[in-house]
Amino acid sequence: MAASLLIAAALLGAIVCAQDVPPEARIEAFKYNGAGCPQGTAVGEISLDGLVLTLKFSEFGVATDQQLVGKRKACQINIKVNIPAGWKYRLDTVRLRGYAGLDATVKGLHKVLYYFTGEPGNSSYSIQTEGPKDDNYEYSGAFDKELYSDCGASRNLNFKIEVRVNNDADPAAQGMIDVDTADSQVIFKPSQALYSIKFAPC
Ligand SMILES: *[C@@H]1O[C@H](CO)[C@@H](O)[C@H](O)[C@H]1NC(C)=O
């Protein structure tokens, strides 16, 4: 396993509201799963007020010196939320941080996608970069669609974060991306957010 994959990596995420948080909106539970976050490689905590979920991952990295399976990794996070009747919600913006070491021509891709359990459709944010790079990075932007949860259904939120490196243009060139070592947070109240959430009355 590449040294880069052994470096503690973490995904940064936070959800923040632009409007008031409806009373009783809270995060109740979460699960994670995927090659980027095998069971046992993340720890998480929901705050006492139920408005913040903090996750820390330890093995979320990709590198070109791996087989294909090590060049692409994803983490699927399922969050059980309580959204009071009369409200719906969506994710708004995303911010991603990490470290990328990419030789010239090596490409890196980040994609974040969300959807609601039991509802059709999804919305995503993606960004592609290309080496040379050897630095920490931070990307932010809006999801491509304003996809709201169904009214009053308290739909669980699923998001999938995928990171890839690709050296197809020059197999001799190398690259790696580690998602940041800081905590990942999902927040239902104003804060320094990485993912932001918007509530709307139905
Ligand atoms: C997201 O939606 C697109 C259609 O807009 C669909 O092709 C794709 O399979 C969906 N992806 C997931 C992971 O649900």
Ligand as a Chemical Component Dictionary entry (heavy atoms), coordinates in Angstrom:
data_LIG
# 
_chem_comp.id                   LIG 
_chem_comp.type                 NON-POLYMER 
_chem_comp.pdbx_formal_charge   0 
_chem_comp.three_letter_code    LIG 
# 
loop_
_chem_comp_atom.comp_id 
_chem_comp_atom.atom_id 
_chem_comp_atom.alt_atom_id 
_chem_comp_atom.type_symbol 
_chem_comp_atom.charge 
_chem_comp_atom.model_Cartn_x 
_chem_comp_atom.model_Cartn_y 
_chem_comp_atom.model_Cartn_z 
_chem_comp_atom.pdbx_ordinal 
LIG C1 C1 C 0 -27.874 10.638 -10.951 1  
LIG O1 O1 O 0 -28.816 11.080 -11.897 2  
LIG C2 C2 C 0 -28.462 10.770 -13.238 3  
LIG C3 C3 C 0 -29.527 11.348 -14.144 4  
LIG O2 O2 O 0 -29.682 12.708 -13.913 5  
LIG C4 C4 C 0 -28.351 9.274  -13.426 6  
LIG O3 O3 O 0 -27.925 8.985  -14.728 7  
LIG C5 C5 C 0 -27.339 8.719  -12.439 8  
LIG O4 O4 O 0 -27.333 7.309  -12.533 9  
LIG C6 C6 C 0 -27.701 9.130  -11.032 10 
LIG N1 N1 N 0 -26.642 8.679  -10.174 11 
LIG C7 C7 C 0 -26.872 8.093  -9.006  12 
LIG C8 C8 C 0 -25.673 7.643  -8.256  13 
LIG O5 O5 O 0 -27.986 7.963  -8.556  14 
# 
loop_
_chem_comp_bond.comp_id 
_chem_comp_bond.atom_id_1 
_chem_comp_bond.atom_id_2 
_chem_comp_bond.value_order 
_chem_comp_bond.pdbx_ordinal 
LIG C1 O1 SING 1  
LIG C1 C6 SING 2  
LIG O1 C2 SING 3  
LIG C2 C3 SING 4  
LIG C2 C4 SING 5  
LIG C3 O2 SING 6  
LIG C4 O3 SING 7  
LIG C4 C5 SING 8  
LIG C5 O4 SING 9  
LIG C5 C6 SING 10 
LIG C6 N1 SING 11 
LIG N1 C7 SING 12 
LIG C7 C8 SING 13 
LIG C7 O5 DOUB 14 
# 
